[in-house]
Amino acid sequence: VQLQASGGGLVQAGGSLRLSCAASGRTFSSDFMGWFRQAPGKEREFVAAISRSGRSTYYEASVKGRFTISRDNAKNAMYLQMNSLEPEDTAVYYCGAHFSGSYYSPGGYGYWGQGTLVTVSS
């Protein structure tokens, strides 16, 4: 599967951004999907994940209540609505298609998009 993330940019603290992930190459609805992020000098970390149907969602503690993950299987797309952004959210955000193992670990994802940069200024 090919993944293309978009929607990043520069925003002030307290602002909002909506990331999109477009998928192609296989049946999108068969994949459990996730968003991860990687700040400079840090490892890639889990942000949010969503089940195949979209009915179940999972969040990293620091983003719960501020970020919302969703998907539209008819459009082969996944989204991450990010509100109340903080400077600590600054990172490259990646969308991934789960392959096996833990949904919370980047090692469980077999396919990645190229990443989109989110910069939150204070």
C-alpha positions in Angstrom: 0.0 0.0 0.0 1.2 3.5 -0.8 0.5 6.3 1.8 0.7 10.0 1.3 0.5 12.3 4.3 -0.4 16.0 4.0 -1.7 19.0 5.9 1.2 19.9 8.0 2.4 23.5 8.5 3.3 26.3 10.9 0.7 27.2 13.5 0.7 29.2 16.7 0.2 27.5 20.1 -3.5 26.9 20.6 -4.2 26.6 16.9 -5.5 23.7 14.9 -4.4 21.6 11.9 -6.0 18.7 10.1 -3.7 16.1 8.6 -4.7 13.8 5.9 -3.4 10.4 4.7 -4.3 9.2 1.3 -3.9 5.4 0.6 -3.7 3.4 -2.6 -2.6 0.0 -3.8 -4.7 -2.3 -1.7 -8.0 -2.5 0.1 -7.8 0.4 2.6 -10.6 -0.9 4.8 -8.6 -4.1 5.6 -5.9 -2.1 7.4 -5.8 -0.9 11.0 -4.2 2.5 10.6 -2.2 4.8 12.8 -0.5 8.2 13.2 3.0 8.5 14.6 5.3 11.5 15.1 9.0 12.0 15.3 10.6 15.1 16.8 14.3 16.0 16.0 16.6 13.7 18.0 13.8 11.5 19.2 12.4 8.2 18.3 9.1 7.8 16.4 6.3 7.7 18.8 2.6 6.6 18.8 0.0 9.3 18.5 -3.3 7.6 17.5 -4.7 4.5 15.9 -8.1 3.5 14.4 -9.7 0.2 13.7 -10.6 -1.0 10.2 -14.2 0.1 10.6 -13.4 3.3 12.4 -15.5 2.4 15.4 -12.5 2.0 17.8 -9.9 4.6 18.3 -6.8 4.8 20.5 -4.7 7.8 21.6 -1.4 8.6 23.3 -2.2 10.2 26.7 -0.8 13.6 25.9 -3.0 14.1 22.8 -6.2 12.6 24.2 -9.0 15.2 24.2 -7.1 17.4 21.7 -6.6 15.1 18.7 -9.2 13.1 16.8 -8.4 10.3 14.4 -10.9 9.3 11.8 -11.1 7.5 8.5 -13.3 7.4 5.3 -12.9 4.0 3.7 -14.9 5.1 0.7 -12.3 7.7 0.0 -9.3 5.6 1.1 -8.4 8.3 3.5 -7.5 8.8 7.2 -7.4 12.1 9.1 -6.0 13.6 12.3 -7.7 16.7 13.6 -5.3 18.4 15.9 -6.7 21.1 18.2 -5.2 23.1 21.0 -1.7 22.5 19.6 1.3 22.9 21.8 5.0 23.5 21.0 5.6 20.0 22.2 3.5 18.7 19.3 6.2 19.9 16.9 7.3 16.9 14.8 7.1 15.1 11.5 3.9 13.2 11.5 3.6 9.9 9.7 0.7 7.7 8.8 1.1 4.0 8.8 -0.7 0.8 7.9 -0.5 -1.8 10.6 1.0 -5.2 9.7 1.4 -7.3 12.8 2.0 -7.0 16.5 1.3 -4.0 18.7 -0.8 -1.1 17.3 1.2 1.2 19.6 4.6 0.4 18.3 6.1 1.6 15.0 7.5 -1.9 14.5 4.0 -3.2 14.0 3.5 -1.1 10.9 4.5 -2.3 7.5 3.8 0.7 5.4 4.5 4.4 6.0 3.8 7.6 4.2 6.6 10.2 3.7 5.6 12.4 6.7 4.4 15.9 7.0 6.0 18.5 9.2 4.0 20.2 12.0 5.6 23.2 13.7 3.9 24.8 16.6 5.3 28.2 17.7 4.9 29.5 21.2 
